[in-house]
Amino acid sequence: MQPGLARIPLSVVLNWNTMSYLAETLELTSVVRVLVAHLLAVLQPESASLGPVEDNIRATLAILAALAGISVVLLVGGTYLSKTRLFGRMALSEVQAANRGYTACTYPNSLIGLQGITQTPLRPSGKAQIHGVCYDVKTQGTYVAPGMTVVVTDIAGTSLTVQAVNGA
């Protein structure tokens, strides 16, 4: 048994998306190195210390057969496993659509230019109260003490950027 085979968890879903996981788990670079060593031993038997040429050919064919077998198991198993009830319980099957409330909160552009008071220190992020609503805000890297007046300078999705008002 190859050392990499024992590390494949049972919960791995065998489909096209797990090919990269399997390649990483089986350490295919090590398999390629073994194949190259066997092929070099076949081509230059006098310099190889791996045994007779026939044994090297058999070992190389066994490795290639194992790789082909794993590929078949991945393709066939992945196709059928994705249709089982067990897979349905493990995988997310419902779509998180915007019309069902699965959206990130975005702020209106009308907040830009409004002033507020910091509730916590901004190092560079913290909380500020703007027009009676407490928001998570951030600065552009500057420290702002609690109780200072800040102005909203930018909105990027769910992030409000503020700047301390000079003279406050």
C-alpha positions as CSV (number, residue, x, y, z in Angstrom):
1,M,0.0,0.0,0.0
2,Q,1.4,3.4,-0.9
3,P,1.7,5.8,2.0
4,G,-0.5,8.5,0.4
5,L,-3.5,6.2,0.0
6,A,-4.1,5.8,3.8
7,R,-4.6,9.6,4.2
8,I,-7.7,9.9,2.0
9,P,-10.7,10.8,4.3
10,L,-13.9,9.0,3.7
11,S,-15.8,12.2,3.4
12,V,-14.0,13.2,0.2
13,V,-16.5,13.6,-2.6
14,L,-15.1,11.8,-5.6
15,N,-15.9,14.0,-8.6
16,W,-14.1,16.4,-10.9
17,N,-13.7,19.0,-8.2
18,T,-11.7,16.6,-6.0
19,M,-9.1,15.7,-8.7
20,S,-6.7,18.4,-7.3
21,Y,-7.3,17.2,-3.8
22,L,-6.5,13.6,-4.8
23,A,-3.4,14.7,-6.7
24,E,-2.2,16.5,-3.6
25,T,-3.0,13.7,-1.2
26,L,-1.4,11.0,-3.3
27,E,1.6,13.2,-3.8
28,L,1.7,12.6,-7.5
29,T,5.1,14.3,-7.8
30,S,6.5,11.3,-5.8
31,V,4.7,8.9,-8.1
32,V,6.2,10.6,-11.1
33,R,9.7,10.4,-9.5
34,V,9.2,6.7,-9.0
35,L,8.1,6.2,-12.6
36,V,11.1,8.2,-13.9
37,A,13.4,6.1,-11.7
38,H,11.9,2.9,-13.1
39,L,12.0,4.1,-16.7
40,L,15.7,5.1,-16.3
41,A,16.4,1.7,-14.8
42,V,14.8,0.0,-17.8
43,L,16.7,2.2,-20.3
44,Q,20.0,1.9,-18.4
45,P,20.0,-1.4,-16.6
46,E,23.7,-1.5,-16.0
47,S,23.6,1.7,-13.8
48,A,20.5,0.8,-11.9
49,S,20.5,-0.9,-8.6
50,L,16.8,-1.7,-8.6
51,G,17.1,-5.3,-9.8
52,P,16.6,-7.1,-13.1
53,V,15.0,-5.3,-16.0
54,E,11.9,-7.5,-15.9
55,D,11.1,-6.5,-12.3
56,N,11.5,-2.9,-13.2
57,I,9.1,-3.2,-16.1
58,R,6.6,-5.0,-13.9
59,A,6.8,-2.4,-11.2
60,T,6.4,0.4,-13.7
61,L,3.3,-1.3,-15.2
62,A,1.9,-1.9,-11.7
63,I,2.2,1.8,-10.9
64,L,0.6,2.8,-14.2
65,A,-2.2,0.3,-13.7
66,A,-2.8,1.7,-10.2
67,L,-3.0,5.2,-11.5
68,A,-5.4,4.1,-14.2
69,G,-7.5,2.3,-11.7
70,I,-7.7,5.3,-9.4
71,S,-8.8,7.5,-12.3
72,V,-11.6,5.0,-13.2
73,V,-12.7,4.9,-9.6
74,L,-12.8,8.7,-9.4
75,L,-14.8,9.1,-12.6
76,V,-17.3,6.3,-12.0
77,G,-17.5,6.7,-8.2
78,G,-17.9,10.5,-8.5
79,T,-20.7,10.1,-11.0
80,Y,-22.7,7.7,-8.8
81,L,-21.8,9.1,-5.4
82,S,-23.1,12.6,-6.3
83,K,-26.6,11.0,-6.8
84,T,-26.7,9.2,-3.4
85,R,-28.7,10.4,-0.4
86,L,-25.5,10.5,1.7
87,F,-24.0,13.0,-0.7
88,G,-27.2,15.0,-0.6
89,R,-26.9,15.3,3.1
90,M,-23.2,16.4,2.9
91,A,-23.5,19.0,0.1
92,L,-25.3,22.3,0.0
93,S,-28.2,21.8,-2.3
94,E,-30.2,25.0,-1.9
95,V,-29.3,28.2,-3.6
96,Q,-28.8,31.2,-1.4
97,A,-30.7,33.6,-3.6
98,A,-30.9,37.4,-3.0
99,N,-34.7,37.3,-3.1
100,R,-34.7,35.0,0.0
101,G,-32.6,37.4,2.0
102,Y,-29.1,35.9,1.4
103,T,-27.3,39.2,0.6
104,A,-24.5,41.1,2.2
105,C,-25.6,44.4,3.7
106,T,-24.5,47.3,1.6
107,Y,-24.7,50.9,2.7
108,P,-26.3,53.7,0.6
109,N,-24.0,56.3,-1.0
110,S,-26.0,58.9,0.9
111,L,-23.8,58.2,4.0
112,I,-20.8,59.7,2.3
113,G,-20.1,63.1,3.9
114,L,-22.1,62.4,7.0
115,Q,-20.5,63.0,10.4
116,G,-20.6,60.8,13.4
117,I,-18.9,60.2,16.8
118,T,-16.6,57.2,17.4
119,Q,-17.9,54.9,20.1
120,T,-14.7,52.8,20.3
121,P,-11.1,53.5,19.4
122,L,-10.4,53.1,15.7
123,R,-7.2,51.1,15.3
124,P,-7.8,51.3,12.4
125,S,-11.3,49.8,12.7
126,G,-14.0,50.1,15.4
127,K,-17.5,51.5,15.8
128,A,-19.0,54.9,15.2
129,Q,-22.5,56.3,15.6
130,I,-23.7,58.1,12.6
131,H,-27.2,59.7,12.7
132,G,-28.2,57.5,15.6
133,V,-27.1,54.2,14.1
134,C,-23.9,52.4,15.2
135,Y,-21.8,51.2,12.3
136,D,-18.6,49.2,12.0
137,V,-16.1,51.6,10.4
138,K,-12.4,51.8,9.5
139,T,-9.8,54.4,8.9
140,Q,-7.1,54.5,6.3
141,G,-4.6,53.3,9.0
142,T,-4.8,56.2,11.4
143,Y,-5.7,55.9,15.1
144,V,-8.9,57.8,16.2
145,A,-9.7,58.0,19.9
146,P,-13.3,57.4,21.2
147,G,-15.6,60.4,21.2
148,M,-13.9,62.0,18.2
149,T,-15.9,63.4,15.3
150,V,-15.4,61.5,12.0
151,V,-16.8,61.9,8.5
152,V,-17.6,59.1,6.1
153,T,-15.3,59.3,3.1
154,D,-15.9,56.1,1.2
155,I,-18.2,53.1,1.0
156,A,-17.0,49.8,-0.5
157,G,-19.7,47.1,-0.2
158,T,-20.0,46.4,3.6
159,S,-17.2,48.7,4.6
160,L,-17.5,52.3,5.7
161,T,-14.2,54.3,5.6
162,V,-14.1,57.3,7.9
163,Q,-11.6,60.1,8.6
164,A,-11.2,62.2,11.7
165,V,-12.5,65.8,11.4
166,N,-9.7,68.3,12.1
167,G,-10.5,70.7,14.9
168,A,-13.0,68.5,16.6
